[in-house]
Amino acid sequence: MRYILVICFLLLCSVSVSARDIEGVSIAERIDGANGVSLVLNGAGVRSKLFFKIYIAELYLENPGTDVAAILADEGQKKMVMHFLYDEVAKEKLVSAWNEGFAGNLSKEAAEQLAPKIDRFNEMFETVKKGDTISLEYLPGIGTKVSVAGNEKGSIEGKDFSDAVFAIWLGEKPVTSDLKKALLSYGK
C-alpha cells in the first residue's frame, strides 16, 4: 500500500512539473523550437495595465538564465509568447506599445538604424482578441519570426533587431518591472 501511495505522489508531482497554470491558461515548461531544439520556460507573468489583464507573457530560451545581458547576447533560440486575456487589443494599440518599448530601450542611433525593420515589424500586426496569441521567435541565421493568431506573418533579419524586441520586456525600461522579474524568475 505504501508503495502505491509513493507512486501516486510521484505521478502527481510529475504532472505539476510539466505545466503551469496562469489565469486559467496552461503554460508549458518546455516547447519545441526549430531544428529539434528544446526551449525551456524561463519565466511567465501577466501584463496588466491599470486594472485590466492584457496578456500572459511567456519567455522560452534555449539557454535559460536570469542575467539580461547574457540572455540578449546569447546566440541561441528565444521565443516570447503572448496569450491575450483582454477582449480585444487594436492593431494601433499594439504598434504604439511596440514603438514605446523600442524608444525606451534603444539609443537614438540604434532606433534610427533599425527604423526600416521596426516599420516592417509593425506592419505585420493586426487586432487581436481574447484567446489569440502573438509569438516572436528568434532563430539564429534567420531572424525574428512573427506569428499572430496562429498565422506566420514573416520574419525580420538580424540579431540586432531580435535584441531590440526582447529588450521591450527585459531592457532598462521594460513593459513593467514586475513582468520583467516574472520572465526572469524560472531561469535560476
OpenMM code with the backbone's topology and positions (N, CA, C; nanometers):
from openmm import Vec3, app, unit

residues = "MET ARG TYR ILE LEU VAL ILE CYS PHE LEU LEU LEU CYS SER VAL SER VAL SER ALA ARG ASP ILE GLU GLY VAL SER ILE ALA GLU ARG ILE ASP GLY ALA ASN GLY VAL SER LEU VAL LEU ASN GLY ALA GLY VAL ARG SER LYS LEU PHE PHE LYS ILE TYR ILE ALA GLU LEU TYR LEU GLU ASN PRO GLY THR ASP VAL ALA ALA ILE LEU ALA ASP GLU GLY GLN LYS LYS MET VAL MET HIS PHE LEU TYR ASP GLU VAL ALA LYS GLU LYS LEU VAL SER ALA TRP ASN GLU GLY PHE ALA GLY ASN LEU SER LYS GLU ALA ALA GLU GLN LEU ALA PRO LYS ILE ASP ARG PHE ASN GLU MET PHE GLU THR VAL LYS LYS GLY ASP THR ILE SER LEU GLU TYR LEU PRO GLY ILE GLY THR LYS VAL SER VAL ALA GLY ASN GLU LYS GLY SER ILE GLU GLY LYS ASP PHE SER ASP ALA VAL PHE ALA ILE TRP LEU GLY GLU LYS PRO VAL THR SER ASP LEU LYS LYS ALA LEU LEU SER TYR GLY LYS".split()
positions = [
    Vec3(0.0828, -0.1197, 0.0000),
    Vec3(0.0000, 0.0000, 0.0000),
    Vec3(0.0872, 0.1260, 0.0000),
    Vec3(0.1890, 0.1250, 0.0831),
    Vec3(0.2795, 0.2389, 0.0914),
    Vec3(0.3459, 0.2645, -0.0441),
    Vec3(0.3829, 0.1581, -0.1131),
    Vec3(0.4468, 0.1661, -0.2445),
    Vec3(0.3526, 0.2340, -0.3443),
    Vec3(0.2258, 0.2003, -0.3404),
    Vec3(0.1258, 0.2592, -0.4308),
    Vec3(0.1090, 0.4077, -0.4014),
    Vec3(0.1079, 0.4461, -0.2741),
    Vec3(0.0962, 0.5868, -0.2369),
    Vec3(0.2169, 0.6671, -0.2875),
    Vec3(0.3352, 0.6098, -0.2763),
    Vec3(0.4559, 0.6773, -0.3243),
    Vec3(0.4472, 0.6981, -0.4754),
    Vec3(0.4043, 0.5973, -0.5496),
    Vec3(0.3907, 0.6077, -0.6948),
    Vec3(0.2876, 0.7142, -0.7309),
    Vec3(0.1732, 0.7147, -0.6625),
    Vec3(0.0703, 0.8157, -0.6893),
    Vec3(0.1236, 0.9569, -0.6632),
    Vec3(0.1984, 0.9730, -0.5540),
    Vec3(0.2560, 1.1030, -0.5215),
    Vec3(0.3535, 1.1466, -0.6305),
    Vec3(0.4389, 1.0578, -0.6753),
    Vec3(0.5358, 1.0910, -0.7808),
    Vec3(0.4661, 1.1271, -0.9119),
    Vec3(0.3597, 1.0563, -0.9443),
    Vec3(0.2843, 1.0879, -1.0659),
    Vec3(0.2209, 1.2260, -1.0570),
    Vec3(0.1650, 1.2590, -0.9426),
    Vec3(0.1051, 1.3909, -0.9251),
    Vec3(0.2098, 1.5007, -0.9348),
    Vec3(0.3266, 1.4772, -0.8780),
    Vec3(0.4345, 1.5763, -0.8865),
    Vec3(0.4814, 1.5927, -1.0297),
    Vec3(0.4903, 1.4858, -1.1034),
    Vec3(0.5383, 1.4958, -1.2412),
    Vec3(0.4394, 1.5713, -1.3288),
    Vec3(0.3112, 1.5592, -1.3010),
    Vec3(0.2109, 1.6322, -1.3772),
    Vec3(0.2243, 1.7818, -1.3513),
    Vec3(0.2466, 1.8204, -1.2261),
    Vec3(0.2552, 1.9624, -1.1949),
    Vec3(0.3831, 2.0249, -1.2481),
    Vec3(0.4857, 1.9458, -1.2751),
    Vec3(0.6105, 1.9986, -1.3280),
    Vec3(0.5998, 2.0242, -1.4777),
    Vec3(0.5116, 1.9540, -1.5468),
    Vec3(0.5051, 1.9644, -1.6924),
    Vec3(0.4343, 2.0908, -1.7411),
    Vec3(0.3565, 2.1555, -1.6571),
    Vec3(0.2868, 2.2764, -1.6999),
    Vec3(0.2543, 2.3635, -1.5786),
    Vec3(0.2405, 2.4909, -1.6035),
    Vec3(0.1986, 2.5864, -1.5014),
    Vec3(0.0650, 2.6435, -1.5463),
    Vec3(-0.0114, 2.6901, -1.4507),
    Vec3(-0.1402, 2.7494, -1.4826),
    Vec3(-0.1374, 2.8962, -1.4415),
    Vec3(-0.1621, 2.9850, -1.5364),
    Vec3(-0.1705, 3.1278, -1.5082),
    Vec3(-0.3013, 3.1774, -1.5680),
    Vec3(-0.3853, 3.2338, -1.4834),
    Vec3(-0.5140, 3.2886, -1.5279),
    Vec3(-0.5957, 3.1863, -1.6068),
    Vec3(-0.5862, 3.0589, -1.5672),
    Vec3(-0.6628, 2.9541, -1.6340),
    Vec3(-0.6016, 2.9043, -1.7638),
    Vec3(-0.4827, 2.9533, -1.7973),
    Vec3(-0.4138, 2.9113, -1.9199),
    Vec3(-0.2964, 2.8222, -1.8807),
    Vec3(-0.2892, 2.7053, -1.9429),
    Vec3(-0.1802, 2.6126, -1.9163),
    Vec3(-0.0548, 2.6580, -1.9918),
    Vec3(0.0531, 2.6750, -1.9174),
    Vec3(0.1797, 2.7217, -1.9727),
    Vec3(0.2785, 2.6051, -1.9705),
    Vec3(0.3276, 2.5664, -2.0865),
    Vec3(0.4205, 2.4530, -2.0971),
    Vec3(0.5565, 2.4887, -2.0371),
    Vec3(0.6195, 2.3919, -1.9734),
    Vec3(0.7538, 2.4101, -1.9177),
    Vec3(0.8602, 2.4049, -2.0274),
    Vec3(0.8326, 2.3313, -2.1340),
    Vec3(0.9235, 2.3180, -2.2476),
    Vec3(0.8403, 2.3186, -2.3748),
    Vec3(0.8982, 2.3750, -2.4805),
    Vec3(0.8345, 2.3695, -2.6118),
    Vec3(0.9414, 2.3332, -2.7136),
    Vec3(0.8972, 2.2889, -2.8291),
    Vec3(0.9902, 2.2577, -2.9367),
    Vec3(1.0214, 2.3844, -3.0141),
    Vec3(1.1512, 2.4095, -3.0294),
    Vec3(1.1966, 2.5178, -3.1156),
    Vec3(1.2227, 2.4624, -3.2541),
    Vec3(1.2927, 2.5361, -3.3343),
    Vec3(1.3277, 2.4915, -3.4698),
    Vec3(1.4404, 2.3890, -3.4645),
    Vec3(1.4439, 2.3030, -3.5646),
    Vec3(1.5522, 2.2055, -3.5818),
    Vec3(1.5737, 2.1156, -3.4606),
    Vec3(1.4654, 2.0797, -3.3920),
    Vec3(1.4746, 1.9871, -3.2798),
    Vec3(1.5288, 2.0463, -3.1510),
    Vec3(1.5447, 2.1764, -3.1446),
    Vec3(1.5947, 2.2414, -3.0239),
    Vec3(1.4811, 2.2525, -2.9225),
    Vec3(1.5095, 2.2180, -2.7979),
    Vec3(1.4123, 2.2294, -2.6904),
    Vec3(1.4294, 2.3652, -2.6229),
    Vec3(1.3189, 2.4376, -2.6080),
    Vec3(1.3207, 2.5666, -2.5405),
    Vec3(1.2559, 2.5520, -2.4035),
    Vec3(1.3195, 2.6092, -2.3020),
    Vec3(1.2760, 2.5972, -2.1638),
    Vec3(1.2067, 2.7255, -2.1197),
    Vec3(1.0973, 2.7099, -2.0459),
    Vec3(1.0274, 2.8262, -1.9920),
    Vec3(1.1191, 2.8968, -1.8925),
    Vec3(1.1575, 3.0185, -1.9245),
    Vec3(1.2448, 3.0968, -1.8378),
    Vec3(1.1628, 3.1753, -1.7355),
    Vec3(1.0395, 3.2049, -1.7709),
    Vec3(0.9510, 3.2781, -1.6823),
    Vec3(0.8228, 3.3159, -1.7538),
    Vec3(0.7214, 3.3474, -1.6748),
    Vec3(0.5919, 3.3872, -1.7306),
    Vec3(0.5208, 3.4761, -1.6296),
    Vec3(0.4399, 3.5675, -1.6816),
    Vec3(0.3640, 3.6552, -1.5949),
    Vec3(0.2573, 3.7282, -1.6736),
    Vec3(0.1770, 3.8034, -1.6025),
    Vec3(0.0653, 3.8753, -1.6639),
    Vec3(0.1023, 4.0219, -1.6838),
    Vec3(0.0749, 4.0707, -1.8045),
    Vec3(0.0896, 4.2133, -1.8344),
    Vec3(-0.0436, 4.2785, -1.8041),
    Vec3(-0.0417, 4.3662, -1.7050),
    Vec3(-0.1623, 4.4399, -1.6676),
    Vec3(-0.1418, 4.5873, -1.6965),
    Vec3(-0.2519, 4.6527, -1.7247),
    Vec3(-0.2493, 4.7981, -1.7428),
    Vec3(-0.3702, 4.8525, -1.6692),
    Vec3(-0.3444, 4.9423, -1.5773),
    Vec3(-0.4458, 4.9891, -1.4835),
    Vec3(-0.4995, 4.8667, -1.4095),
    Vec3(-0.6276, 4.8369, -1.4234),
    Vec3(-0.6834, 4.7202, -1.3545),
    Vec3(-0.7130, 4.6058, -1.4504),
    Vec3(-0.6689, 4.6184, -1.5745),
    Vec3(-0.7007, 4.5199, -1.6772),
    Vec3(-0.5839, 4.4260, -1.7033),
    Vec3(-0.6150, 4.2990, -1.7141),
    Vec3(-0.5145, 4.1988, -1.7503),
    Vec3(-0.5146, 4.1885, -1.9021),
    Vec3(-0.4018, 4.2243, -1.9633),
    Vec3(-0.3948, 4.2332, -2.1089),
    Vec3(-0.3510, 4.1005, -2.1708),
    Vec3(-0.2381, 4.0456, -2.1242),
    Vec3(-0.1894, 3.9184, -2.1789),
    Vec3(-0.0971, 3.8489, -2.0809),
    Vec3(-0.0786, 3.7200, -2.1048),
    Vec3(0.0227, 3.6424, -2.0334),
    Vec3(0.1453, 3.6413, -2.1240),
    Vec3(0.2601, 3.6774, -2.0702),
    Vec3(0.3857, 3.6717, -2.1447),
    Vec3(0.4626, 3.5483, -2.0981),
    Vec3(0.5114, 3.4711, -2.1946),
    Vec3(0.5902, 3.3508, -2.1659),
    Vec3(0.7222, 3.3631, -2.2402),
    Vec3(0.8325, 3.3537, -2.1685),
    Vec3(0.9647, 3.3622, -2.2293),
    Vec3(1.0295, 3.2244, -2.2284),
    Vec3(1.0591, 3.1737, -2.3482),
    Vec3(1.1255, 3.0446, -2.3648),
    Vec3(1.2647, 3.0678, -2.4221),
    Vec3(1.3633, 2.9993, -2.3636),
    Vec3(1.5014, 3.0159, -2.4071),
    Vec3(1.5685, 2.8811, -2.4289),
    Vec3(1.6565, 2.8772, -2.5264),
    Vec3(1.7401, 2.7586, -2.5456),
    Vec3(1.8363, 2.7459, -2.4281),
    Vec3(1.8847, 2.8595, -2.3790),
    Vec3(1.9797, 2.8628, -2.2681),
    Vec3(1.9230, 2.9525, -2.1582),
    Vec3(1.8410, 2.8970, -2.0674),
    Vec3(1.7751, 2.9784, -1.9653),
    Vec3(1.8747, 3.0479, -1.8725),
    Vec3(1.8303, 3.1587, -1.8161),
    Vec3(1.9131, 3.2320, -1.7220),
    Vec3(1.8391, 3.3494, -1.6631),
    Vec3(1.9100, 3.4232, -1.5769),
    Vec3(1.8496, 3.5380, -1.5113),
    Vec3(1.9226, 3.6680, -1.5424),
    Vec3(2.0369, 3.6606, -1.6071),
    Vec3(2.1148, 3.7786, -1.6412),
    Vec3(2.0703, 3.8312, -1.7782),
    Vec3(2.0113, 3.9491, -1.7786),
    Vec3(1.9548, 4.0049, -1.9019),
    Vec3(2.0609, 4.0203, -2.0104),
    Vec3(2.1766, 4.0723, -1.9745),
    Vec3(2.2828, 4.0916, -2.0746),
    Vec3(2.3213, 3.9586, -2.1385),
    Vec3(2.3312, 3.8541, -2.0564),
    Vec3(2.3671, 3.7218, -2.1090),
    Vec3(2.2556, 3.6648, -2.1963),
    Vec3(2.1315, 3.6861, -2.1562),
    Vec3(2.0184, 3.6366, -2.2352),
    Vec3(2.0161, 3.7041, -2.3721),
    Vec3(2.0302, 3.8366, -2.3738),
    Vec3(2.0264, 3.9090, -2.5004),
    Vec3(2.1481, 3.8766, -2.5865),
    Vec3(2.2646, 3.8572, -2.5256),
    Vec3(2.3868, 3.8264, -2.6021),
    Vec3(2.3869, 3.6835, -2.6554),
    Vec3(2.3123, 3.5952, -2.5911),
    Vec3(2.3121, 3.4545, -2.6291),
    Vec3(2.2653, 3.4363, -2.7738),
    Vec3(2.3348, 3.3516, -2.8463),
    Vec3(2.3034, 3.3248, -2.9871),
    Vec3(2.1965, 3.2164, -3.0035),
    Vec3(2.1502, 3.1583, -2.8936),
    Vec3(2.0508, 3.0512, -2.9018),
    Vec3(1.9120, 3.1017, -2.9357),
    Vec3(1.8222, 3.0069, -2.9614),
    Vec3(1.6838, 3.0406, -2.9936),
    Vec3(1.6147, 3.1011, -2.8711),
    Vec3(1.5216, 3.1927, -2.8997),
    Vec3(1.4413, 3.2585, -2.7961),
    Vec3(1.2989, 3.2701, -2.8504),
    Vec3(1.2039, 3.2649, -2.7596),
    Vec3(1.0655, 3.2810, -2.8047),
    Vec3(0.9838, 3.3496, -2.6954),
    Vec3(0.9121, 3.4547, -2.7365),
    Vec3(0.8175, 3.5225, -2.6483),
    Vec3(0.6783, 3.4898, -2.7012),
    Vec3(0.5941, 3.4380, -2.6133),
    Vec3(0.4558, 3.4082, -2.6494),
    Vec3(0.3667, 3.4956, -2.5622),
    Vec3(0.2744, 3.5661, -2.6273),
    Vec3(0.1773, 3.6470, -2.5555),
    Vec3(0.0398, 3.5866, -2.5792),
    Vec3(-0.0226, 3.5445, -2.4720),
    Vec3(-0.1564, 3.4852, -2.4775),
    Vec3(-0.2535, 3.5925, -2.4262),
    Vec3(-0.3376, 3.6432, -2.5149),
    Vec3(-0.4213, 3.7581, -2.4798),
    Vec3(-0.5409, 3.7199, -2.3930),
    Vec3(-0.5578, 3.7985, -2.2867),
    Vec3(-0.6663, 3.7805, -2.1905),
    Vec3(-0.7749, 3.8862, -2.2095),
    Vec3(-0.7367, 4.0011, -2.2614),
    Vec3(-0.8293, 4.1124, -2.2787),
    Vec3(-0.9162, 4.0880, -2.4017),
    Vec3(-1.0389, 4.1371, -2.3993),
    Vec3(-1.1355, 4.1111, -2.5064),
    Vec3(-1.0820, 4.1434, -2.6453),
    Vec3(-1.0191, 4.2606, -2.6609),
    Vec3(-0.9679, 4.2992, -2.7919),
    Vec3(-0.8606, 4.4065, -2.7740),
    Vec3(-0.7501, 4.3890, -2.8465),
    Vec3(-0.6440, 4.4900, -2.8487),
    Vec3(-0.6247, 4.5275, -2.9953),
    Vec3(-0.6545, 4.6521, -3.0263),
    Vec3(-0.6470, 4.7012, -3.1643),
    Vec3(-0.5025, 4.7050, -3.2132),
    Vec3(-0.4865, 4.6867, -3.3430),
    Vec3(-0.3546, 4.6925, -3.4061),
    Vec3(-0.2818, 4.8209, -3.3665),
    Vec3(-0.3516, 4.9327, -3.3672),
    Vec3(-0.2908, 5.0614, -3.3341),
    Vec3(-0.2327, 5.0611, -3.1930),
    Vec3(-0.3011, 4.9969, -3.0992),
    Vec3(-0.2518, 4.9885, -2.9604),
    Vec3(-0.1270, 4.9013, -2.9537),
    Vec3(-0.1269, 4.7898, -3.0288),
    Vec3(-0.0093, 4.7026, -3.0324),
    Vec3(0.1115, 4.7776, -3.0870),
    Vec3(0.0924, 4.8432, -3.2008),
    Vec3(0.2017, 4.9157, -3.2654),
    Vec3(0.2525, 5.0275, -3.1736),
    Vec3(0.1624, 5.0970, -3.1094),
    Vec3(0.2018, 5.2022, -3.0157),
    Vec3(0.2849, 5.1448, -2.9009),
    Vec3(0.2437, 5.0297, -2.8485),
    Vec3(0.3181, 4.9650, -2.7391),
    Vec3(0.4564, 4.9208, -2.7860),
    Vec3(0.4643, 4.8624, -2.9081),
    Vec3(0.5964, 4.8230, -2.9600),
    Vec3(0.6860, 4.9454, -2.9706),
    Vec3(0.6333, 5.0522, -3.0301),
    Vec3(0.7140, 5.1726, -3.0516),
    Vec3(0.7600, 5.2335, -2.9195),
    Vec3(0.6741, 5.2307, -2.8197),
    Vec3(0.7111, 5.2797, -2.6865),
    Vec3(0.8236, 5.1939, -2.6278),
    Vec3(0.8131, 5.0622, -2.6457),
    Vec3(0.9172, 4.9719, -2.5969),
    Vec3(1.0494, 4.9907, -2.6679),
    Vec3(1.0444, 5.0078, -2.7998),
    Vec3(1.1680, 5.0329, -2.8748),
    Vec3(1.2311, 5.1655, -2.8306),
    Vec3(1.1495, 5.2708, -2.8210),
    Vec3(1.2005, 5.4028, -2.7838),
    Vec3(1.2634, 5.4019, -2.6448),
    Vec3(1.2049, 5.3274, -2.5532),
    Vec3(1.2558, 5.3223, -2.4163),
    Vec3(1.3827, 5.2418, -2.3994),
    Vec3(1.4133, 5.1552, -2.4958),
    Vec3(1.5257, 5.0639, -2.4774),
    Vec3(1.6334, 5.0722, -2.5845),
    Vec3(1.6171, 5.1618, -2.6799),
    Vec3(1.7178, 5.1795, -2.7846),
    Vec3(1.7753, 5.3204, -2.7780),
    Vec3(1.9035, 5.3320, -2.8071),
    Vec3(1.9624, 5.4645, -2.8212),
    Vec3(1.9024, 5.5289, -2.9457),
    Vec3(1.9181, 5.6582, -2.9577),
    Vec3(1.8660, 5.7285, -3.0740),
    Vec3(1.9281, 5.6727, -3.2020),
    Vec3(2.0578, 5.6443, -3.1980),
    Vec3(2.1285, 5.5922, -3.3153),
    Vec3(2.0770, 5.4532, -3.3529),
    Vec3(2.0599, 5.3671, -3.2529),
    Vec3(2.0108, 5.2311, -3.2797),
    Vec3(1.8684, 5.2359, -3.3343),
    Vec3(1.7850, 5.3235, -3.2790),
    Vec3(1.6471, 5.3368, -3.3271),
    Vec3(1.6449, 5.3813, -3.4733),
    Vec3(1.7313, 5.4756, -3.5092),
    Vec3(1.7377, 5.5215, -3.6482),
    Vec3(1.7849, 5.4095, -3.7406),
    Vec3(1.8844, 5.3346, -3.6955),
    Vec3(1.9383, 5.2253, -3.7769),
    Vec3(1.8343, 5.1154, -3.7966),
    Vec3(1.7562, 5.0863, -3.6929),
    Vec3(1.6571, 4.9791, -3.7005),
    Vec3(1.5206, 5.0248, -3.7526),
    Vec3(1.5044, 5.1537, -3.7796),
    Vec3(1.3736, 5.2084, -3.8200),
    Vec3(1.3073, 5.1324, -3.9344),
    Vec3(1.3775, 5.0968, -4.0434),
    Vec3(1.3099, 5.0217, -4.1501),
    Vec3(1.2606, 4.8836, -4.1030),
    Vec3(1.3376, 4.8191, -4.0174),
    Vec3(1.2963, 4.6884, -3.9643),
    Vec3(1.1779, 4.7037, -3.8700),
    Vec3(1.1805, 4.8078, -3.7876),
    Vec3(1.0689, 4.8330, -3.6958),
    Vec3(0.9412, 4.8606, -3.7751),
    Vec3(0.9526, 4.9362, -3.8828),
    Vec3(0.8353, 4.9642, -3.9671),
    Vec3(0.7785, 4.8352, -4.0258),
    Vec3(0.8658, 4.7473, -4.0789),
    Vec3(0.8184, 4.6188, -4.1350),
    Vec3(0.7547, 4.5326, -4.0263),
    Vec3(0.8149, 4.5316, -3.9082),
    Vec3(0.7622, 4.4568, -3.7935),
    Vec3(0.6218, 4.5060, -3.7596),
    Vec3(0.6057, 4.6369, -3.7469),
    Vec3(0.4753, 4.6945, -3.7113),
    Vec3(0.3673, 4.6624, -3.8139),
    Vec3(0.4051, 4.6510, -3.9404),
    Vec3(0.3081, 4.6191, -4.0459),
    Vec3(0.2530, 4.4767, -4.0346),
    Vec3(0.3214, 4.3913, -3.9614),
    Vec3(0.2809, 4.2506, -3.9513),
    Vec3(0.1632, 4.2284, -3.8564),
    Vec3(0.1258, 4.3272, -3.7795),
    Vec3(0.0265, 4.3051, -3.6748),
    Vec3(-0.1145, 4.3387, -3.7183),
    Vec3(-0.2058, 4.2812, -3.6458),
    Vec3(-0.3493, 4.3029, -3.6665),
    Vec3(-0.4149, 4.3040, -3.5292),
    Vec3(-0.5383, 4.3444, -3.5237),
    Vec3(-0.6132, 4.3429, -3.3983),
    Vec3(-0.6219, 4.2003, -3.3465),
    Vec3(-0.5982, 4.1837, -3.2157),
    Vec3(-0.6071, 4.0507, -3.1539),
    Vec3(-0.7215, 4.0496, -3.0533),
    Vec3(-0.7745, 3.9313, -3.0345),
    Vec3(-0.8874, 3.9127, -2.9428),
    Vec3(-0.8497, 3.8147, -2.8320),
    Vec3(-0.9309, 3.8105, -2.7294),
    Vec3(-0.9098, 3.7196, -2.6171),
    Vec3(-0.8891, 3.5766, -2.6696),
    Vec3(-0.7840, 3.5115, -2.6221),
    Vec3(-0.7526, 3.3752, -2.6648),
    Vec3(-0.6501, 3.3693, -2.7768),
    Vec3(-0.6288, 3.4806, -2.8491),
    Vec3(-0.5276, 3.4844, -2.9549),
    Vec3(-0.3885, 3.4879, -2.8926),
    Vec3(-0.2904, 3.4475, -2.9718),
    Vec3(-0.1513, 3.4567, -2.9281),
    Vec3(-0.0695, 3.5329, -3.0318),
    Vec3(0.0331, 3.5964, -2.9821),
    Vec3(0.1379, 3.6532, -3.0666),
    Vec3(0.2653, 3.5822, -3.0258),
    Vec3(0.3395, 3.5361, -3.1244),
    Vec3(0.4644, 3.4654, -3.1000),
    Vec3(0.5770, 3.5387, -3.1726),
    Vec3(0.6831, 3.5694, -3.0979),
    Vec3(0.8019, 3.6341, -3.1524),
    Vec3(0.9183, 3.5410, -3.1242),
    Vec3(0.9743, 3.4829, -3.2294),
    Vec3(1.0729, 3.3765, -3.2124),
    Vec3(1.2022, 3.4110, -3.2852),
    Vec3(1.3121, 3.4175, -3.2075),
    Vec3(1.4423, 3.4416, -3.2693),
    Vec3(1.5043, 3.3094, -3.3109),
    Vec3(1.5399, 3.2997, -3.4406),
    Vec3(1.6056, 3.1824, -3.4963),
    Vec3(1.7401, 3.2272, -3.5518),
    Vec3(1.8513, 3.1785, -3.4948),
    Vec3(1.9835, 3.2199, -3.5423),
    Vec3(1.9968, 3.2001, -3.6933),
    Vec3(2.0527, 3.2995, -3.7596),
    Vec3(2.0735, 3.2926, -3.9039),
    Vec3(1.9509, 3.3294, -3.9854),
    Vec3(1.8357, 3.3391, -3.9210),
    Vec3(1.7111, 3.3747, -3.9909),
    Vec3(1.6609, 3.5102, -3.9428),
    Vec3(1.6442, 3.5248, -3.8136),
    Vec3(1.5944, 3.6487, -3.7565),
    Vec3(1.4767, 3.6240, -3.6652),
    Vec3(1.3924, 3.7234, -3.6516),
    Vec3(1.2771, 3.7177, -3.5621),
    Vec3(1.1519, 3.6863, -3.6430),
    Vec3(1.0971, 3.5676, -3.6181),
    Vec3(0.9771, 3.5220, -3.6874),
    Vec3(0.8555, 3.5681, -3.6070),
    Vec3(0.7580, 3.6239, -3.6769),
    Vec3(0.6377, 3.6789, -3.6146),
    Vec3(0.5165, 3.5957, -3.6558),
    Vec3(0.4391, 3.5527, -3.5555),
    Vec3(0.3116, 3.4839, -3.5802),
    Vec3(0.2037, 3.5532, -3.4988),
    Vec3(0.0878, 3.5747, -3.5609),
    Vec3(-0.0249, 3.6387, -3.4943),
    Vec3(-0.1461, 3.5485, -3.5121),
    Vec3(-0.2077, 3.5104, -3.4007),
    Vec3(-0.3269, 3.4257, -3.4017),
    Vec3(-0.3040, 3.2986, -3.4849),
    Vec3(-0.1846, 3.2404, -3.4709),
    Vec3(-0.1531, 3.1150, -3.5399),
    Vec3(-0.1095, 3.1299, -3.6843),
    Vec3(-0.1045, 3.2519, -3.7356),
    Vec3(-0.0647, 3.2760, -3.8748),
    Vec3(0.0736, 3.3386, -3.8802),
    Vec3(0.1665, 3.2729, -3.9511),
    Vec3(0.3000, 3.3286, -3.9645),
    Vec3(0.2930, 3.4513, -4.0547),
    Vec3(0.3465, 3.5631, -4.0050),
    Vec3(0.3405, 3.6908, -4.0769),
    Vec3(0.4700, 3.7242, -4.1492),
    Vec3(0.5796, 3.6583, -4.1130),
    Vec3(0.7081, 3.6853, -4.1751),
    Vec3(0.8173, 3.6904, -4.0718),
    Vec3(0.9345, 3.7344, -4.1161),
    Vec3(1.0458, 3.7467, -4.0231),
    Vec3(1.1278, 3.8705, -4.0566),
    Vec3(1.1963, 3.9191, -3.9553),
    Vec3(1.2842, 4.0349, -3.9680),
    Vec3(1.4253, 3.9855, -3.9376),
    Vec3(1.5159, 4.0041, -4.0337),
    Vec3(1.6523, 3.9536, -4.0194),
    Vec3(1.7305, 4.0328, -3.9149),
    Vec3(1.8331, 3.9662, -3.8610),
    Vec3(1.9300, 4.0318, -3.7737),
    Vec3(1.9098, 4.0090, -3.6258),
    Vec3(2.0190, 3.9770, -3.5605),
    Vec3(2.0166, 3.9600, -3.4151),
    Vec3(1.9960, 4.0947, -3.3467),
    Vec3(2.0449, 4.2022, -3.4086),
    Vec3(2.0258, 4.3348, -3.3502),
    Vec3(1.8774, 4.3664, -3.3331),
    Vec3(1.7978, 4.3278, -3.4312),
    Vec3(1.6539, 4.3513, -3.4196),
    Vec3(1.5938, 4.2622, -3.3112),
    Vec3(1.6348, 4.1360, -3.3064),
    Vec3(1.5860, 4.0451, -3.2033),
    Vec3(1.6159, 4.0993, -3.0640),
    Vec3(1.7375, 4.1466, -3.0447),
    Vec3(1.7747, 4.2030, -2.9143),
    Vec3(1.6838, 4.3204, -2.8788),
    Vec3(1.6522, 4.4038, -2.9777),
    Vec3(1.5638, 4.5184, -2.9545),
    Vec3(1.4236, 4.4727, -2.9157),
    Vec3(1.3747, 4.3672, -2.9797),
    Vec3(1.2413, 4.3145, -2.9482),
    Vec3(1.2379, 4.2588, -2.8063),
    Vec3(1.3326, 4.1738, -2.7715),
    Vec3(1.3309, 4.1123, -2.6385),
    Vec3(1.3591, 4.2156, -2.5288),
    Vec3(1.4287, 4.3242, -2.5627),
    Vec3(1.4530, 4.4309, -2.4654),
    Vec3(1.3232, 4.5018, -2.4257),
    Vec3(1.2206, 4.4916, -2.5074),
    Vec3(1.0911, 4.5513, -2.4715),
    Vec3(1.0459, 4.4979, -2.3353),
    Vec3(1.0709, 4.3710, -2.3089),
    Vec3(1.0331, 4.3098, -2.1810),
    Vec3(1.1492, 4.3021, -2.0826),
    Vec3(1.2727, 4.2945, -2.1337),
    Vec3(1.3875, 4.2672, -2.0471),
    Vec3(1.4842, 4.3843, -2.0327),
    Vec3(1.4648, 4.4910, -2.1081),
    Vec3(1.5603, 4.6011, -2.1112),
    Vec3(1.5547, 4.6930, -1.9905),
    Vec3(1.6251, 4.8049, -2.0038),
    Vec3(1.6334, 4.9055, -1.8967),
    Vec3(1.4953, 4.9627, -1.8613),
    Vec3(1.4110, 4.9771, -1.9632),
    Vec3(1.2755, 5.0301, -1.9422),
    Vec3(1.1758, 4.9267, -1.9949),
    Vec3(1.1545, 4.8193, -1.9170),
    Vec3(1.0648, 4.7125, -1.9633),
    Vec3(0.9186, 4.7558, -1.9595),
    Vec3(0.8347, 4.6748, -2.0212),
    Vec3(0.6899, 4.6986, -2.0199),
    Vec3(0.6453, 4.7292, -1.8766),
    Vec3(0.6791, 4.6417, -1.7837),
    Vec3(0.6650, 4.6677, -1.6397),
    Vec3(0.7774, 4.5930, -1.5696),
    Vec3(0.8232, 4.6472, -1.4571),
    Vec3(0.9308, 4.5805, -1.3837),
    Vec3(0.8832, 4.4477, -1.3237),
    Vec3(0.7576, 4.4403, -1.2839),
    Vec3(0.7052, 4.3146, -1.2294),
    Vec3(0.7043, 4.2048, -1.3346),
    Vec3(0.6663, 4.2376, -1.4570),
    Vec3(0.6651, 4.1377, -1.5635),
    Vec3(0.8082, 4.0952, -1.5972),
    Vec3(0.8994, 4.1886, -1.5985),
    Vec3(1.0407, 4.1556, -1.6237),
    Vec3(1.0898, 4.0553, -1.5196),
    Vec3(1.0612, 4.0813, -1.3926),
    Vec3(1.1014, 3.9893, -1.2850),
    Vec3(1.0399, 3.8516, -1.3071),
    Vec3(0.9136, 3.8474, -1.3450),
    Vec3(0.8459, 3.7190, -1.3674),
    Vec3(0.9095, 3.6432, -1.4827),
    Vec3(0.9506, 3.7133, -1.5883),
    Vec3(1.0099, 3.6478, -1.7048),
    Vec3(1.1510, 3.5937, -1.6751),
    Vec3(1.2123, 3.6458, -1.5700),
    Vec3(1.3459, 3.6008, -1.5311),
    Vec3(1.3431, 3.5060, -1.4115),
    Vec3(1.2246, 3.4756, -1.3601),
    Vec3(1.2136, 3.4055, -1.2321),
    Vec3(1.2380, 3.2551, -1.2369),
    Vec3(1.2172, 3.1880, -1.3471),
    Vec3(1.2329, 3.0433, -1.3501),
    Vec3(1.3710, 3.0017, -1.3976),
    Vec3(1.4465, 3.0928, -1.4575),
    Vec3(1.5728, 3.0599, -1.5191),
    Vec3(1.6870, 3.0393, -1.4219),
    Vec3(1.6566, 3.0313, -1.2942),
    Vec3(1.7603, 3.0189, -1.1903),
    Vec3(1.8130, 2.8780, -1.1809),
] * unit.nanometer
topology = app.Topology()
chain = topology.addChain("A")
for resn in residues:
    res = topology.addResidue(resn, chain)
    for name in ("N", "CA", "C"):
        topology.addAtom(name, app.Element.getBySymbol(name[0]), res)
